[in-house]
Amino acid sequence: LEASFPRWQVFFPGGTFLGLLLGIGLAFLVELLNDLVRTPKDVATYLHIPLLGMIPGTEEDERVEDIEPAFVACQAPNSILSESYRRVRTNLKLSESGGKARTILITSGGAKDGKTTVAVNLATTLVAEGRKILLIDANLRRPRLRTIFAGEQGKTQVSAGLSSLLAGQCDLQQTIRPSGMEGLAIIESGPMPANPAETLGSEAMQRLIGQLRDSYDYVIIDGPPVLLASEAKILAKYVDGTILVFNAAATR
């Protein structure tokens, strides 16, 4: 008169419990397989280097919606992003090695991780303290400063820059140009050389960094990604410190 199988009194609670265990197990598996560098703990665990700060995305601050990300610290000084960059500046100056660093290389794991944006905004925050800053575009393969500081005319043509200077085609004064921001000068990348690694690894580059260290409060070098080009490791030998930029949505 009654069904002997399945016994719903056992199957319903048992199935619910097993489904819950399966869901929790799947969640832990997804978390373990996710190798993105997302949190300060990830930086400390896998890289063993100090974290200078975290920069939120532009979508989290309505004050910077219509502003070029590289000019956030200049054009929106009261925004959350600007305060984040100032925190990076402060932590850099208070860090054991960063306090004495006057030549700083900024690189990232891969392309489009935001290193150029960090370089420009960090330079802007240092200029705000009355410092004399030089920003160098050493990403000879994919330069960005030429586009960012194109000016009102939107000029992006290749002019004399770092590669020309290292090749002896011009002198230092011909390569340094104003950025439009008081206290900040820039050196563009110049024409792409046949071998960027040999160009940046030359003795001329080492002498140039030493010369500029005596002329500016800070020299910030926007370098190539460390996983895509060997030049970043070469430049790291010549500078006082290196800042590595991670993108929490992309860097593994």
N, C-alpha and C positions, 0 to 999 in steps of 0.2 A: 504493500500500500504506500510505501515511501521510498524515494530514491536513496540508494545506499552510497552512491558516488556521483558527482563530487560532494564533499561535505563542506557546505558554504561557511559553517561556523568556524572551520579551521582554515579554509582557503582565503577568505577575505582578510582576516588579520595577518595570516602568514604571508600572503601576497603583498600586503601593504608594507610589512616589515622588510621583506626581501627587496621590494622596489626602492625603499628608502636607503637600504644599504648599497644597492647598485648605484643609485644617484650620487650618494656621498663618495663612493669609490671612483666613479667617473669624474666627479669634480676634482678630486685629489689627483687623478691621472692627468687631467688637462693642465692643472697647475704645475705638476712636476715636469711636463713636457714643454711648458712655456719657458723659453730661455731668453726672453727680453729683459734688458736692464731697465727696470721700472722704478725701483725704490732705492732709498739710501742704503738699505740693508744689502741689496744686490751689489751695489758699488763696493761696499766694504768686504763682502763675502768673496767676490770673484776677482776684484782688481787691487784690493789692498792699497787704495789711495784715498786721500781726504776728499770729501764732497764740499765744494765751495758754495753751492746753492742750486735751487731749482727754479726754472723759468716756466710759468704757465703758458698755455696756448693763447693766441690772440682772441679766440672766440670766448674766452673766460672774462674778458674785460671790454665793456662796450666803449670805453674811452679811446681805444686804439683801433676801432673797426676800420676806419678810413685812412690809417697811417701806415706808411711803409715800415715793416717790422724792424728794419735796421735803424730807423730814426725814432723809435719809441721813446728812448731815454731823453732825447732832445725835444721832441714835439709834444710829448705827453708826460711831463716830469712828475705829475701827481697820480699816475696810473699804477695799478698793481704790478705791471711788468717792469716799470721803471724802478720801483722799490726793490723788486727782485734783483735787478742788475746792480743796484747800489749795495745790496746785501752781498752779492758776489764780490764786488770791489772791496768791501770791508773785510770779508773773510780771507780774501787773497792777501791783503796787507797785514792781517793778523796771523796768518799761517807761518809756520816755522821757516819754510823756504821762500814763500811768496813775499815776505816782508823785505827781503833783500833783492828781489828780482826786478830788474829794470828792462831786460829784454825778455819778452814773453811770446812763445809760439802758441797759437791756438789751432787745434786740429780736431778731427772727429774720426769715428770709425769708417763711415761711408759717406757718399755724396748726399747732399740735401738734408743733412742733419742739423743745420742751423749754425755752423761755426762762424760764418761770415757775419751773420746777424749778431752773434755774441761778441765778435771782435769789434764791430763798429759801436755797439752800445756800451761795451766796457770802456772803449776809448772815450766815448762821450761822457761817461760818469767821471772819468779821471780828469778830463778837461774842465768839468764843473768845479773841481777843487783848485783850479788855477794852474794845473800842470801843463807842461809842454809835451805834446804827444806826437809821435810819428807812427802812422799806420801803413804797413807794407803788404802788398798783395803778392805772396810768394806761391800762389797756386797757378803756375805757369800754364798748366793744361786747360783749366777751366776758370779763368779769372772772373771775379764778381765786382770788385771795387770800381772798375771802369764803368759798369752799368749803374751802380748805386749812386756814384758821385758824377753822373753824366752832366748835371747842371740843367738849367732851364731849357737850353737848346736841345737837350737830349742827345748830345754828341757821344758816340760810342766808338769812334775810330781808334785804331791802335796807334799810340804815340810812343815816344821814348819812355822807357820804364826800367824795371829792375833787370830784365834780361839784357837790354841795351847797355846799361851801366856795367854789368859784370863782364860783358864782351868788350868793354873799352870803347864803345861807339859814342859815348857822351860822358859828361862829368856829373857829379852828384847834384849840383845846383840845377841842372837841366831836367833832372828826373823828379825832384821834389816839387809838388804843387799844392796850393791851398785847397782845402776841402769845402770852403764856404763857412766853416765853423771856426771861430777864433780859438787859437791854441792847438788846432789839429791840422797837421799836414799829412799828405799821403804820397806814396810811391806806387804807381800802377805796375802791373806785371810786365808790360811791354810785349813786343812780338814773341811768339812762342819759339823757343830755340829747338834745334834738332834733337838735343838730349837734355831735358830739364834736370835730370838727376846729376849729371856732371856739372851743369851750370851752377846749381845751388850747392853742390858739394865742393866747389873750388875754393882755393885760398882767398880769392877776391871776395867771396861772400863772407868768409870768416873775418877778414879785415874790415869789411863794410860794417858788420854788426858791432865790432869793437869801436869803430869810429863814431857810429851813431849813438852808442851808449854814452859817450862823453858829451853829446850835443843835445840830448833830449832827456826829460825826466823818465819817460817810458817809451820803449819801442815795441809795438805790438805787431806781430807777423801773422797774417792770415795764411796758413799753410794748406797743403793738399791733404786729403783723407789718408789716414795712416794705413788702412787696409788695402787701398787701391794704388798707392804710389810710394816708392821708397824715399822720396825727398823729405817726407815728414821726419823720418828717423835721422836723416842726415842733418836737418836743421836743428833737431833737438840737441845735438852735440854743441851747437854754437851759442845757444841762448841760456839764460839763467833759469828758466822754468817753462813748463809746458802745461797748458790747460787742454783737457780732453773733453769734448762736447758729446753728450749722448742724446739720442732722440728716443724717448720712452716708448714710442709707437713703432720704432724700426730697428734700434740697435740691439743686436744679439750678442 
